[in-house]
Structures are given as structure tokens and as C-alpha cells.
Amino acid sequence: MIMPSQKEKLKNLESYLKSRIKGQDRTLVELKEMFYSGEIDLRSDGRPKASFLFMGPTGVGKTEVVKAVTEYIFGPDKLYRFNMSEFLHIDSVKEFRGDEAGSHGRLGDILEKHTDGTLLFDEMEKAHPDILTLFLQMLDAAQITLGNKKTYDLSNFYMMFTSNVGGIRIMNAKNVSYSRLKKMVELELIMATRPEFANRFSNICVFRALEYDVQKTIAVEMLKGEINRMNRKGYKVSCDNNLLNFVIRKGINRAMGARPLRDVIEKSVQNAISKDIIDDDGTGSGEITADLRKNLAYIKKPCETHTAVQLQH
């Protein structure tokens, strides 16, 4: 039976995810329902707690939602991530699954030490075909026999996969319903991998391209986080709308979505503070602005005035 405290925590899962992930509300509802089933343990015998495939273009929140839900369900340090682009060639298969000489391989190293959590396989479609066969075994039986001939139990893991397959179609789908778009993307998955994959997952979730208003919300929240982090370090900084527009312009683009945004914000704020301290003999405190023409973020001098941005979003 589920404990009352766990029940209450699950009730708040959707609102927690919506506070972390923007612009994907339909997908988050589907995700919540599957986690309800996994945590109450309603799954079929011999299956992982749940298995998900997240499909969509780069920079729309696929990996971020895995981080968020794992942290919420399990706590920190329970996400085990594999970038499958590292296992594209035949000589990398043994590195992943181990060998007869006794090597556990990268996957076995995790399974030797941990018995629950989330296994994340990023960009699944880039894995070598032999590894895709391993995935089918894992999804079917909630166990895996690796190259060292040892079998590992996966029944207490959530298995999550991401894929960029169908990303271009999703980016161009402006007036297509979610259900129709999902069917279209599933067909692309079958063509890109193997037909049996589409039926192996507990759920396939489609992540739409982010609208500008959503991207701006993400930028405001990330900028707020970085400003607050600098304040905790003793640098009393704020920012104006020029800086917000600057990081949106540099950190968001059609091909990469919001993925570069965090790096752009961190570099802009940190460079402005360090330049003020070292080059301008300042204190590293003040209001940060940006000059779009000079491609530069900096702390304003007392004589400069611009419109401050409200970061209580």
C-alpha cells in the first residue's frame, strides 16, 4: 500500500514539474499519470517501473524533465545518464555492455552499485544496433544480461530515452493536434530505428517547440537564479531589460531551442562582474546592462539609466 506521505507527494508532482518545465503541459500530464502507476506499482510483472521515450527538437526540456522528476521521486544522485552518441560504432558496444573477460561495461558499472533510480539514454537513435537490441531486452523483461554474463534486475528503475527523431516535423507543426503529431512522429521513429520499438515503451511523449513567450519566461527565471546566486556570493547585482533582451537574443535560436541559454546567462553575468572588479576597479556590485551593438554585458556606471527588469516572475 502507498504511504500517506508518498500519496501527498505524488499529488503535488504535476505542479512541481510545471514549476520546473515550461511550455510542455500536455506532456507533463501524461508523465504524471505514468509515475502514479509506477509508484503505486500497478505495472505488469517483469517490467520496469515505467519506460518513456521523449521525442522532440533540441532545447525543449526533454532532459530537464528527467532531471526534475528523478530529483522529486528519488532525491539527488539517482539519475544515471548515458549519451548514446558515444556508442555509435561497433567498437564502443563492449564499452557499454562489458565483455567475457569480466568487464562490467559502463552500464554494468552503474547496475553493480545501484538498484533503483532513473536510467537515462540520451539520443537513443544514435546507439549501435546491437545496443538497440539490448534496449528491447531491458524494456521487455526488466532485466539485462551483459557481456560479463551477469544478469541485472531493472524492476526498480524508471527507464527514460530521448530522441531528436521527428524534431524538424515538430518544429514545423504549428496547427497540428498533439495526438496527430504524436502518430506522425511515431512513424518517423519506426523508420529511424526498428518497428518493435514503438510498442515497447509505457508512453511516448512529444515535446513541442517552445513559443517565444515561453522562452522569455525561461530566460527570466534562469537570469533570476544567476542574479540570486551572485547575491549570495556577496555581489549585490540586479539587471535591466537590455540584459534580458541580450541573453534571449544570444541564448535562444530555432535550431537549439533554449539549450544555450544557461551558459549565455552565466557568462554574461559573471563576465560583467569580473570586468567591473578587475578592469574598472569596481566592487562587482550594481545593475548589469548590455550593449547589443558591442555584444557586451557590463555593470552600469552611476550616470547611466535604463529600465530595470522585474525578476519576481
Beta strands, then each sheet from edge to edge (+ up, - down):
strand 1: 50-55
strand 2: 79-83
strand 3: 117-122
strand 4: 143-145
strand 5: 151-153
strand 6: 157-163
strand 7: 203-206
strand 8: 237-239
strand 9: 286-291
strand 10: 296-299
sheet 1: 2+ 3+ 6+ 1+ 7+
sheet 2: 4+ 5-
sheet 3: 8+ 9+ 10-
end
